[in-house]
Amino acid sequence: MEAFKLFCCLLLLSLSPLLAQKVPAAGEISGTVLDSVSRKPLRIASVSLLHARDSAYVTATTTGGDGDFLFRKVAPGPYRLLITFMGYKNISLPVTVVRDTPLNVGTLLMTEQGTQLNEVVIKQERAPVTIKQDTIEFNAGSFKTQPNAQVEELLRKLPGVEVARDGSIKANGQAVNKVLVDGKPFFGNDPKMATRNLPADIVDKVQMYDQSSDQSQFSGVDDGDRERTINITIKKDKGKGYFGQNALGAGPKSGEQSARYEAKLNVNRFNNHNGGPNRQISVIGQANNLNQQNFTISEGGGGPQFIGQPGSGGGDGPTAPSNITKVAALGANYRTESSAVKWGKRAEMAASYFANRAVTTTDQQSHRESILPGQSFLTDQGNYSKNTLLTHRINGRFELPIDSLTSLRLTPNINFQTKDLLSKSNSYSYRSLTDSLNRGLTHYDLHGTGLNGYNNLLLMRKFGKEGRSLSANLNTVLTTGNTTAYNQSVNTFFDTLATEPRQNIDQRNAQKQSALQNTMTVSFTEPLSFTKKLEFRYAYSNNFGKLFRNVASKSGETGQYDQPDPSLSRNFVNTFETNRLGATFQTRRLRYTIALGADAQLASLRPVDRSSDAGYRSRYGYFMPNALFSYTFRGNKSLRLQYRTRVVSPGIAQLIPVADNSNPLNISIGNPALKPEYYHNVTLTFSTSSRGGTDNFFVFSSFNQSNNRIGVSTVTNESGVQVTTPINTRGFMSGNGFVALSKKIEPLRLSVNLSTQGSIARNTNIINESDNVTTSTSIGQGIRLQSDYNGRIDYGVSARITYQQARYSLLSQQNMQYWSQYATGDVHWQLPGNVAITSDLTYTGNTGRAEGYNQRFLLWNASVSKQFLRTRQAEIRLQVFDLLNQNRSLVRNAGDAYIEDVRSRVLKRYFLISLVYNLRKFGV
């Protein structure tokens, strides 16, 4: 509580320039927009309210059926009305709002705009916010950012957009996983490469929409696979020239921490011709030991799968750090299209290379309570690891028009990684302080290389009949990995009746793994009428994986790893093959879309244990219906309801019937009799937007159900050694919901965002041969306030409180519940003389955890900067991180058979002075 009081005091101090401001009473502006000749109302004309001094965006709306518009709660002062309508000349009208006095500007007549060929193009001022069906488009010039800000800062200004401290983005409550530049990927599919490396002042428009797959876009039949996407378009006058942000910084050693440093390289050369982007070249580099990455560090799904290493993950914090990372990265991106490509005017070529080296140090202590029928025990563990990951990423996109009706698109991605992991852990398990179970000490050293390759080949063919099309899409995923790990463990068991009192392990685990998946999807669409279309599709998929594991113990006589262990070694292969045939009938009208379809899928699962010549073969048949209904109401409201089914095959690590003893006290064994998972999924989204997109309401809900989900069976002996095996379980269900409300309060120039989220899940697993049904629920409430109060001060305040609980059917006394609180405030103050002060405070707290693992602390960061040179392109900056030296990380992990609290060593207070240069040279 004392920390929370201190947070409030510091926040009030930071925002003191704002608190003295008196909130003025509000007024109203109304009027009517008509055609100048016919005097008919112009419906859905865009009406924007701008500040008179700098044309900064205030709010916007559209005209009603009678051409009328109304702005309520407008602060007194001078403004400018901007009325735009397609095919008509803009109207710009100065207005002044007087306190408590409605203002009616009367009838505004718009004149049709006629143009002749070969004449000068007429330029018009754009509205701040434009809604085009399912796309919300923001005019970037209407949302003021600080000098030399990055795109990430611009996104924070947009209504309905949330940007977390780690750079992740949400738009109307949905995670944004794709950020495009002029409609094309930038350095592959990493969103941070665009948002954290491109300057905000070159952005023309920001578009938000749900993007469907490439094949679905071509066929015109919605396949339900949509991804929340942001597209950044570049200003035409900024599309030719050089730009970027470059920096050097250093800080002294602080306490036990080494000296801090940062270096940033960012140079972009864009060259536009004929009004469109033609060639882009970018070079980006970064090096620091500050836990800062302008890219996403990928491991696992984005790199090779390293099997057989200890460790755990998870957490409940917003962006809770759990380690300290040092990075170095360098990459280049090239894109060209149209006439610059010799293969044709519609051709496109893009390629990028990015290399990064990340050294992640993790130092953790954990307290785990294992839940068992008839008994429970506690485990205290310390874990130190140093993980060095070197990654090379190559991305490409090539589109070649074969003729006027046929084109070919190729999208290759290659990811090569090398990994060196050193891990040391010690653990102690006990029933009580006087009843010990076991003690373990493990040293684990792993070296490995891996390659992930992904390629998408899409052939698109149109026919003479409008709406008839044929497309063939081939997806290829290749994964290979070679690792050599050395596992040295000493384990002591105090219950000598069940286990040998002492166990020594010194083994080498040499492992080779590869997987190749090919999926071919053929789609043929036939128009039945202007609004109706029928799609026939066939998909064939073959997923082949193999894993060779050779485990040998060290010989006391030779000192070499020359004693093979057949019980831990395996040569295992698996093939999952599917044939899928289906059809979808779709009706698409102006306001609604209805799609009904079904597929029949035959699947074959063939795991083979070559070490023992044991093979298994299982065939499965699935009926997979799908349905979609979407409706766009008047007044920018939309509803989308979707039902889908999916089949997920088990991974090779889940199938291989051999023990993984990288952690000798927690052993896992695969199950070759596993069946594929079959899921039902229903999602519902509803959104409404008014006042030109400044007021938004969004609802998202999802429900998943499966009767053969892959869970685990855990057996724990009397000495506390756990053996887990994957099994198919029944009765799985999960549901989650999200509600977001955003509104702008104009008298305060304040945007308010409220968000409520909740989830519930029911899962069944087996513990010591008894069913354990786990029911977990979570509900959280958040609020975010954002304002640029007077053009020189930007501030934001947000808070969130979350309640979580878990219920276990086997041992109700182990049920747990806890609260988490999170609050943050930030302010940017632009002072005279090109001096700026930035400060942010974060409060984190929780209750209901194990003793010593509850936390309440403040994280306070601050910086002061001075911009110089004639164009303010250069800047010297002094930063302080964790001014109060309280930063920490405490995370709770809740499993089906345990509750675990983890405390991690994180980056503490440091000072940094930096020199920043923002390259800006356009028109050359």
N, C-alpha and C positions, 0 to 999 in steps of 0.2 A: 504493500500500500504506500510506503514511503517513496518507493521508486515512481509509482504512478503520480503522486503529488508533485514530485520533482519534475516529471515530464510535463505536467500541466503548467507549472510555473515557467519552465523554459520555453514552452510553446507560446504562452501569453507574451513573454518577453520578446520572442522572435517576431510575433505578429502585432506588437504594440503600435507600429505606425498605422495599422488598419483599424484598431479598436477605437481610436479617437474620432474616426470618421462618422458623421451623422448620416443615417440612411434617409434620403429624401423621399417625400411622398410621390406616388406614381400617378401618371396620366394615361391617356388613351389616344390612339391615332386610328382613324377609319377613313374609308373612301370607296370609290367604285371605279372599275376599269372597263371602258367600252371601246368598240371599234369606231374610229373617227368617221367612217363613211356610213355604215349600216346602223350605227348606234346600238348594236347588239352586244350583250355582255361577253367578255372574254373570260371564259372559265379556266381555272387552273393556271392562270398567269402567276409567275413568281414575283413576290413582293418582298424586298429585303430592306431592313432598317440598318443603316450604317452610321457610325460616329462621324460628325461633320469634320473634325480636325484631321483625321487620318484615314477615313473610310474603313475603319476596323469593323468587323462583323459584330452585330448586336443580336439580331434574331431575324427570322424569315417566316413567311407563310405563303399560302396560295389563295387565289380568289375563289369564291363560291359560285354557285349556279347563277347568281345574279350579277357576277363580277365584283362582289363586295369583299372587303378585307377589313380586319380589325386587329390592332395590337393593344393588348392590355398590360397594365402594370409597367409602364415605361417611365424611367426616371426623367425628371426635368432636365432640359438642356437642348443644345442644337444637334440636329441629326440630318441625314440625307436619305430620302426614299428612292429606291432603285426598283423599277418595274421592268421585267423582261418577259417576252413571249415570242415563241418561234415564228419567224416570218414578219415580225414587227420591229420598228425602231424602239430602242430603249427610252424610258422616261426617267430622268433624274431630277428630283424635286427637293430643295432644302425646306426643312420644317423645324419648328421650335416647340418643344413641349413645356407647358406651364403647369405648375403644381395644381393638382385636383381640378384640372380643366380639360375636358375632352376636346380633341382636335379632329375636325372633319375636313379633309383636303378636297372634298367634293368629287366631281366626276373628272376622271383622267382619260383623255382620248389618245389611243395608240394608233399610229399610222403604219399601214403596210409598207414593207421594205422591198422595193423592186431592185433587182440587179441585172446588169447586162453582161454578156460574155466579153472577155478581153478588156474589162474595165478594172479599176482599183477595187480591191476587196474591202468591204465595209467592216470595221472593227466595232464590236459591242462589248460592254462591260457585263461580266457574268455574275449571276446570283451566287451568294456564299454557299448555299446548299441546294442541290437539285436531286430529285428522286425520279429515277427512270426504272419503272417496273420493280425488279428485285435488287436494283443497284442504288446505293446512296453515294452521291458524288459531292465531295467538298472542294470548294475553291480555296487552295492553300493560301492565297494572298489575303483572305479575309480572317485568317487566324494568325495573329502576330506572335512571333517567336523572338527570343533574344538573339543578338548578333552572333553569328558563327555557330548557331545551334545545329544539332544533327536531326535527321528525320524522326528519331525516337521522341524528341521534344515536341515536334509538330503533332505527332499522333496523340500525345497526352492532352492536347488542346481540343481534340475533336469530340463532339458529343457521342457518348456511348462506347468510347474506346478507353481501355485500361491497359497501362504498361507497367509491369512489375519491375522491381529493382534488378532482377536477373535478365531483363530484356524480353521476357515472354509477354505476348499480347493477347488480349481478349476484346472481341467486338460484340457488343450486346450479349455478353455472357458466354460466348463461344470462343474457344481457343483458336487463334490464327496460326496456322502452320505453314502458310505460303505467302510470301511477299514478292510481288513481281515489279519490275521496272519497265515501263512502257509495254506492259502485257507479256513480258518475257522473263524467265528466271535470271537472277543475278548471282553468279558464283554458285550455280546449282540450286538446291532447295533449302538453303540455310537462311531463315528470315533475318537473323541478326546481321548478316553481311550487308543487307540493304539499309536496315533501320539504324545501325550504329556506325556506318561508314560513309553515308551520303549526306550532304548538307541540306538543311531544310529550305534554304533560300533559292534552290534551283527547282523546287517542286511546283508544278502547275496545278495538278488535281490529285486527290486521293479518293480512290473508288473502293467501296466495300461490297462484296457479294459472295454467294456460295458458288464455287466453281465445280462443275461436274467433270467426269473423266474425258479425255480427248476423244475416245470412241463415242461416248454418249453425246458430246457436243456435235460431232459430225453427223451421227444418225438422227439426231433430234428426238430420240426416245430417252427419257430420263431413267437411268439405271439405279438411281438412289445413292450412288457413291458421290457425295458432295463434300467439299472441303472449304472451310471459311478462308477467304482470300482477300488480301489488300493489294491493290495495284497503284503504283506511284507513276504518274506521268510527268515528264520533264518539260519545263518551259521552253518554247521555241528559241527565245533569245539566249537561253542558257544551255541549249543543246549543242552549241559549237564553242569549244574552248577547253580550258584547263581548270580544274578545281580539286580540292581535297584539304584535309586537315593533318598536319604533322606536328609532333610534339616530342620533347625530351624532358625528363624529370628525374630527380633524385632526392632521397631523404636519408637522414642519419639513422644509425642503429639505435634501437629503443629496447632496453631491458635485455631479454634473452633473444629478441628477434634480430635478424640480420638487417643490414641497410636495405632500404627500399629503392626501387628504380622503375622507370617506365620509358618506353620508346614507341613511337607510332609513326608509321609511314602510310600515306594515302594520297595517291596521284591518279586523277581520272582525266582522260582525253575523250570527249564526246564530239562527234562531227555529224551534223545534220545536213541533209540536202532535200530540196523540194518539200520542205515543211514536215518531214518525218525523220525519225532516227535512222541513221544509215550505218554508222560505225561507232563502237564504243570500246575503249581500252582502259582497263583499270589495273593498278598495282597497289596491293594492300599488304602492310606488314605490321607486326606488333611484337613487343617483348616486355614482360613485366613480371614481378613477383607479388602482385597486389590482388590476386583473385579476380582479375578483370579480363574478360575475353570478348572481343568484338566478333566472335564466331561461336558456334556450338561444338563443344568437345564431344565427339561421338565414340561410343564403345559398345560392342554387342550388336545391336541392330544395324549400326552404321559401320561396323568393322567385323573382324573375325570373332567367332564364338570360342572363348577360352573356357574349356570345361575342366572341372576338378580343382578349383581354387577356393579357399575359404573366404568368408566375409558375408555381410548381410547388408540390406538396404532398407529404404523406407523412411517415413517421417511424416510429421503432421504440421510442420512449420510452413509459412508462406514461401519463403525462399531460404530456409534455415541452412547456413553453411555447416559442413561437417568435416572440412579439411582445408588445407592451404595448397594452392596451386600456383606453379610458376610456368609461364608459357612463352613460347617463341614461335612466330608464324610469319609466312610470306606466301603471297599468291598473286596470280594475274588472271584477268578475265577479258575475253575478246568476243565481240559480236558484230556481225554485219549482215545486211539483207538487201533485198530489192536489186537495183541495177549494179550494185557493187559485187554481187556474186555472178560469176560468168555463166552459171547454169540456167539463168532465167530471172525475169522480173519478180516472180513470187518466191524465189529461193531464199533460204535463210541458213546462216551458219553461226553457231555460238560454241565457245569452248572456254574452259577455265581449269586452272591448276592451283591447288592450295596445299601447302605443307605446314604442319604444326607439330610442335613438340611440347608435351604437357607433363610436368612432374608434379604428382599429387601426393602429398604427405598426409596421412591419416593417423591420428593418435586418439584412441577412444577407450572409455571405460563403460561397461554396461552392467546392469542388474536385471536378471531375468527370473521370472517366476513361472516354472513349468507346471501345467495343470494336468493331472492324471487321475484316473479313477482309483480311489482308495489311498492315494498318496499325492503329495506335491513336494517339490524341492526348489531350492534357490541356486542360482549360478551367478557368481561375480567373475567378470572377465575383463582383461585388458588386452588391447590389440593395437599394434603399431605396424603400419605398412607404408611403403614407398613405391609408387607405381609410375613408371616412366613409359609414356605412350608416344610413339612417333607415327604420324599419319600423313599419307599422301592421298589427296582426293583429286580425281580428274572427272569433269562433267562436260557433257556435250549436248547439243541439240542441232540437228541438221534436217532441213525440209527441202525436198526436191520435187518440183512439179514435172511429172512425166509427160502429161499433155493437158489440155484445157479442162478435162474432167477427172484426171487422176493425179494423185500426189502421194509421196512417200515421206514419212517422218521417222527419224531415227534419234533416240534419246539414250545414249550410253552414259553410265556412271561407274567409275572404278575407285575402290577404296582399299589402299594397302596399309597395313599396320605392323609395327613391331612393338613388342611389349616386354618389359622387365619388371617383375614384381617381387619385392622382398617383404615378407610378412612375419611378424613375431607375435605370438599370443600366449597368454597364460590364463587359466581358468580354475575356479574352485567351486564345486557343487556340494551342497549340504542340505539336510532336512532342517537342522537347527544348528546353533553355534556349538553344540556338543555332540552332534550326530553328522559326521562327514560322510560324503559319498565318494568323491574322486577329486583328483587334482591333475591338471594337464599342462604341459609346456610344449609348444609347437613352433618350429622354425620352418618356413615354407619359402622356397625360392623358385621362381618360374621365369622361363625365357621362351618367347614364342613369336611367330610371324603368322600373318593371316591376310587373306585377300577376299574382298567382297566385290563382285561384279554384278551390275544390273543393266539390262538393256531392254528398251521397248521399241518395237518396230511396228508401225501402223501404216497399212496400205488403205487408202481411201479412194473410192470410185463412185462417181455420180453418173446417172443415166439421163437420157433425153427427157423422160417423164419426171416432172417436178416432184420431189419427195422420195423417189426411188433411189436407193443407195446400197452399196456393198462395201463392207470394211472387214479387214482381217488384222487382228492385233496379236502379236507374239511377245510375251513377257518372258524374259530369261533371267534367273537369279542364280549366281554361282558363288559358293562360299567354300574356302579352303583354309585350313589352319594346321600348323605344326607347333607343338609345344613340348618342352622338356622341363619337368618339375622335380624338385628334390624336397622330400617330406621327411623331416626329422622330428620325432615326437617322443616324449617321455611322459607316461601316464601312470598314476598311482591310484589304486582302488582300495578303499578302506574296508569294503565288504568282501573279505577274502573267500567267503563261502560260495559266492556266485562267480567270481572272476579271479584270475591270477592277480596277485597283489601288485605286480609291476609289469608294465608293458613298454618295450623299447621298439621304436620303428625308425628305420633309416632306409628309405626307398627312393628309387628313381622311377618317374612315370613319364615315359615317352609316348606321345599321342599324335596321331595323324587323323584329321577329320576333313571331310569334303561333302558337299551337297550341291545338287544341280536340279533346278526346278524349271520346267518349261510349261507355259500355259498358252494355248492358242484359242482365241475367241473369234468366231466368224459371225457377223451380224448382217442380215438382209432386211431392209425396210421397204414396205409397199404401201403407198397412200391409198386409202379407201375412199377418201373424200378430201375436201379442203381442210377439214378439222380432224379427221380420223386417220390413224396410221397403225399398221400392224408390223411388228418386228418378230422375225424368227432368228434364233441364235443357237449356236452349238459351241461348246467349250470342251477342250481336252487338256488335261493337266497330268504331268508326270513329275513326281518329286522323289528323287533318288538320293539317299544319303548313306555314307559309310563312315565307320569309326574304327580305327585300329589302336588299341591301347596295350602297351607292353610295360608291365610293372616288374621291377627286379629289386631285390634287397641287397644290401651291402654285405660283402663277405668279410668276416673278421680276420681271415687268413690272408686274403689277397688285397684287401682294401678297395676292391672294385665292386661295381654293381653287376655281379655275374650270377646271382641266384634268382632265376625267374620265379614269379609267383603266379601260377596258373589261375588261382581263384580270383585274382584282381585283374588279370589280362583278358582281353577279348578282341576278336575280329568280327565286327557286326555290321550288317547292311540292312537297309530298310527301303521299301518302295511303296509310295502312296500314289495310286493312279485313279483318276476320275474321268468319267464321261458324263456330260451334262447337256441336255436338250430341252429347249423351252421356247415360249412365245409370250409376247406382251401386246395387249391392245391398249392404245392410248388415244384419248380424246383431249384436244387442246383448243380452248377457246380464249377469248380476250382476257377473261378474268379467272378462269379455272382450268385445271388439268386433272384428268382422271386416268390412272393407269392400273390395269389388272393383268397379272401374269402368273405363270407357274413353270417350274422346271422339274424334270425328273433326272436324278443323279444316281449313277451307279459308281460305287467306290470299292477299291480293293486295297487292303493293307497287308504287306508281305514282309515282316521282319524275319531275318535269317541270322542265326548265331553260327558263324562259320567255325568257331573254335570247338563247338561240340556237335556240329552238323545237325543242329536243331532248327527247324523252320516252322513258321506259323503263317497261315493264310486265312484271311477273313474277307468276306464280301458283304457289302451293305448297300441297301437301296433307300433313297430318300425322296420324298415328295416335298418340294420347296416352293411354296406359294409366295407371292409378293404383291403388294398393293400400295398405291400412292394417290393422295388427294391433296391438291393445293388450290387455294382460293385467294384472290386479291380483291379486297373490299375497296369501296370508295373511301377516300381520305387516308390513303397510305397505310392500310391495314392488310396483313397477310396471315394466312393460316396454312400449315403444312402438317399432314398426318401420313405416317409411313409405317408399313409393316414389312419385315424382311426375315428370312431364315438364312442360316449359314452353317457350314460344316468346317471344323478345325481338326486337323490331324495331330496326333501326338508327335513330339520331337524325338530325335534319335536318343538323346540323353535320358528321356523318360522310358524308352523301350529296352535299353541295353540291360540285360540281367546280370550285372556285376556290381560289386560294392565300390563306392567311391569313399576312400578313407582319408581324404585330404584333411579332414577334421576327425580324428579317431574317436572322439566322444559324440559325434553326430554324423552317422554314416547313412548314405543314401544308396538305394538299389533300384534299378529300373524294372519295368514290368512289360514283357513282350505281349501280354494278353490285353493291353489297353485298346479301347475302342475310340474312334473319333468322337469329338464333341459335336452336338447338334443344338443350336441355339435358336430361340424365337426372340425377335427384337421389335419393339414398338417405340417410335419417337413422335413427339408432338412439339411443334414450335408455333408460336403466335407472336407477332410483333405489330406495333402501331407507332406511327411517327406523326408529329404535328409541329407547327411553327417552324417549318423548314428544316426539320430534323433536330431541333434543339430539345424537344420534349419527346421522350421515347419510353415505351413500355414493351418488355420482352419476357416471354415465358418459354422455357424449354423443359421437357420431361422425357425420360427414357425408362424402359422396362425390359429386362432380360430374364429369360427362363431357360433352364436345361435340366433334363433328367439323366444325362450321362456326362456331366462335367467331370473333368479330371481333378480329383482331390488327392489327399495323402492318407496313408495308414501309418501311424507311428507306434512303434513298440519300444518301451523303455524298460530296461532290466533293473534289478535291485541296486546295481552300482551306478545308475544314472546314465548309462550309455544308450543313446537313442538311434534307432534304425527306422528310416522313413522309406516308404514305397508308394509310388503313384497308383491310384485306383480310380475307377469310374464310380461316381456317387450320384444319388438322386436328390431331387428336391431343391436344387439351386435356384435362387431368384435374387434379383437386385433391381432396385429402382432409385433414381435420383432426379431431382428437380432443381431448377434455377429460375428465379424471378428477378428482373432488373428494372428499375425505374430511374430515368434521368430527366432532369428538368432544369431550366435556366431561370434564375431570379434576376431580372434585368436591373432593378434598382441597385443591387449590390454587384452587378456583373459577375454573378456567382452561378456555377453549375453544380447541381446536387445529384449525386448518383447513389441510389439505394439498391442493395442486392441481398437476396435471401437464397440460401442453398440448403438442401437437405438430401439425405440418402439413407437407404435401408438395405440390408443384405442378409440373406439366410443361406447358410452353407453347412454341409454335413461332411465330416471326416471321421476316421476311425482312430481311436486311441486305445491301445492295449485290447483290441478286439471288441471294443464297445463304441457305439455310435455317439458322436459328440456334435450336437447341433449348435452352431454359433449364430447368434443374431446380433448384428451391429447396426447402430443408428448414429446419425450425425445431423446436426442442424446448426447453421451459422447465420449471423446477420452482420452486414457491412454497410458502411456509409463513406462516401468520398465527396469532399467539397473542393472545388477548384475555381480560382478567380485570377484575372489580371486586373486588379482593382482600378488603377489609374494609369495604366500603360507603362509604369516604371516598377511596379511591385507585382510579382506573381506569387501566389501562395496556394497551398493545398493542405487539406487535413483529411485523414481517413482513419477509420477504426473498424475492427471486426472482433466479434466474440463468437466462439464455437463451443458447443457442448457435444461430447461424444460418450457413448457407452457401448459395452459389449456384454452379452449374456451367454453363458455356457450351460448346456443341459446336463452335463455330467457332474459338475461341481458348482452349484449355484453360489457357494461362498467365495468363489473366485471372480464373480462378476465385478466389473469395474466401470467407473464413470469419472470423467474429469472435464475441466473447463480450460480453454485457451483464450487469452486476450492479446490483441495486437492493435497498436495505434501508431500512427506516424504523422508528422507534419513537416512541410518544407516551404521555404520562402526564398525568392530571388529578388534582390533589391538593386536596381540600377541607379547609382549615385552620379552626381555631376563629375565631370572630369574623366568620363569613361571608366569609372571604377564600379565594380559589381561585387555584392556580398551574397553568398549562397549558403544556406544552412538547412539541415534536416535532422529531425529527432525521431527515433523509433523506440517504442515501449513494447516489450514482450513479457508475457506472464502466463503461468499455468498453475493449476492446483490438482490434487488428487493422485499424484504420482508417488513413487517410492521415496523414502527419506533421502535427502541430498540431491534429488533429481527434479524438484520443483524449482522454478526460476522466475525472477522478476528483475529485469535490468533495462537500462537505457543505452541506446546507441546514438551518439551525437556526432555528426560530421559537419564540417564547416569549411568554407573556402572564401578567399578574397582575391580578386583579379583586377588587373589594369590593362586595358586595351590601348594600343598605340599604333603609330603610322597613320597616314592620312585617311586610309579606308578602314581603320581599326582591324586590319587583318592579323596583326600580331598581338599576342597577349602573354603576360606573365602572371602566373597563378600560384598561390600558396594554399595548400590543402591540409586539413587535419582530419584523420579518420579515427573514430572512437575516442573522442576528446576526454570522456570520463573513464576510459580504460575498463569498460564493463562488458565488452562483447563476449558472448558465449553461445554454445549450441547444446540444447537438451531436447532430445527427440524421443517420442514414444512409438514403439512398434507393437501392434497387437496381432498375434497369430491365432490359429485355431487351437493351439495347445500351449500357448505361452503369452505372457505380457512382458515386454522388455523396455527398459529405459536406457538411453544411450547418451553419454556426455562426451563431447568431442573438443579437441583443442582447435581453436580458430585464430584468425588474424586479429591482433590487438592493436593498440594505439600506434600510429605512425604519422610523421610529418613529411610532406612532399612539396617541393618547389619545381615548377614546370615552365618551360618556354614553349608556347604554342604558335604556330604559323598557319593561317588559313589561306591556301592558294585560291585566288579568284582572278581568272583572266579569260574573258569571253570575247567571242567575235573573231577569233583567230584560228 
